[in-house]
Amino acid sequence: MPDTILYVLKSTLAVLLDVLSLAMLGRAIFSWFDPTEESRFSGFLYMLTEPVILPIRRLCQRMRWFEGSPLDFPFLLTMILLSLFGVLLSV
């Protein structure tokens, strides 16, 4: 019984990580076409992904990492962390 519960929890978390990763990828791609994020779809992706990115964004701002960089490094760091969590979850 505990193995079944653990399997269901790991599977659910893996699906949520996959959905979040796809939403972040969609946000990155969609930002090329709608950089102001004025469309509903872009707003939805922002609403879905920004709560995950925000802690890393605040940490980078507080530590003054990547100041003046044209790239969104907190976004990239979040993608890397999500990938690592996915790998650790599959082990």
MODELLER restraints for C-alpha pairs under 7 A, 6 or more apart:
rsr = mdl.restraints
at = mdl.atoms
rsr.add(forms.Gaussian(group=physical.xy_distance, feature=features.Distance(at['CA:10:A'], at['CA:89:A']), mean=6.77, stdev=0.5))
rsr.add(forms.Gaussian(group=physical.xy_distance, feature=features.Distance(at['CA:14:A'], at['CA:86:A']), mean=6.48, stdev=0.5))
rsr.add(forms.Gaussian(group=physical.xy_distance, feature=features.Distance(at['CA:17:A'], at['CA:82:A']), mean=6.79, stdev=0.5))
rsr.add(forms.Gaussian(group=physical.xy_distance, feature=features.Distance(at['CA:17:A'], at['CA:86:A']), mean=6.81, stdev=0.5))
rsr.add(forms.Gaussian(group=physical.xy_distance, feature=features.Distance(at['CA:20:A'], at['CA:49:A']), mean=6.90, stdev=0.5))
rsr.add(forms.Gaussian(group=physical.xy_distance, feature=features.Distance(at['CA:21:A'], at['CA:79:A']), mean=6.98, stdev=0.5))
rsr.add(forms.Gaussian(group=physical.xy_distance, feature=features.Distance(at['CA:23:A'], at['CA:45:A']), mean=6.05, stdev=0.5))
rsr.add(forms.Gaussian(group=physical.xy_distance, feature=features.Distance(at['CA:23:A'], at['CA:49:A']), mean=6.86, stdev=0.5))
rsr.add(forms.Gaussian(group=physical.xy_distance, feature=features.Distance(at['CA:24:A'], at['CA:49:A']), mean=6.18, stdev=0.5))
rsr.add(forms.Gaussian(group=physical.xy_distance, feature=features.Distance(at['CA:27:A'], at['CA:42:A']), mean=6.76, stdev=0.5))
rsr.add(forms.Gaussian(group=physical.xy_distance, feature=features.Distance(at['CA:27:A'], at['CA:45:A']), mean=5.77, stdev=0.5))
rsr.add(forms.Gaussian(group=physical.xy_distance, feature=features.Distance(at['CA:27:A'], at['CA:46:A']), mean=6.97, stdev=0.5))
rsr.add(forms.Gaussian(group=physical.xy_distance, feature=features.Distance(at['CA:30:A'], at['CA:42:A']), mean=6.90, stdev=0.5))
rsr.add(forms.Gaussian(group=physical.xy_distance, feature=features.Distance(at['CA:37:A'], at['CA:43:A']), mean=5.90, stdev=0.5))
rsr.add(forms.Gaussian(group=physical.xy_distance, feature=features.Distance(at['CA:53:A'], at['CA:74:A']), mean=6.55, stdev=0.5))
rsr.add(forms.Gaussian(group=physical.xy_distance, feature=features.Distance(at['CA:53:A'], at['CA:75:A']), mean=6.11, stdev=0.5))
rsr.add(forms.Gaussian(group=physical.xy_distance, feature=features.Distance(at['CA:53:A'], at['CA:78:A']), mean=5.98, stdev=0.5))
rsr.add(forms.Gaussian(group=physical.xy_distance, feature=features.Distance(at['CA:56:A'], at['CA:74:A']), mean=5.64, stdev=0.5))
rsr.add(forms.Gaussian(group=physical.xy_distance, feature=features.Distance(at['CA:57:A'], at['CA:74:A']), mean=5.05, stdev=0.5))
rsr.add(forms.Gaussian(group=physical.xy_distance, feature=features.Distance(at['CA:60:A'], at['CA:74:A']), mean=6.97, stdev=0.5))
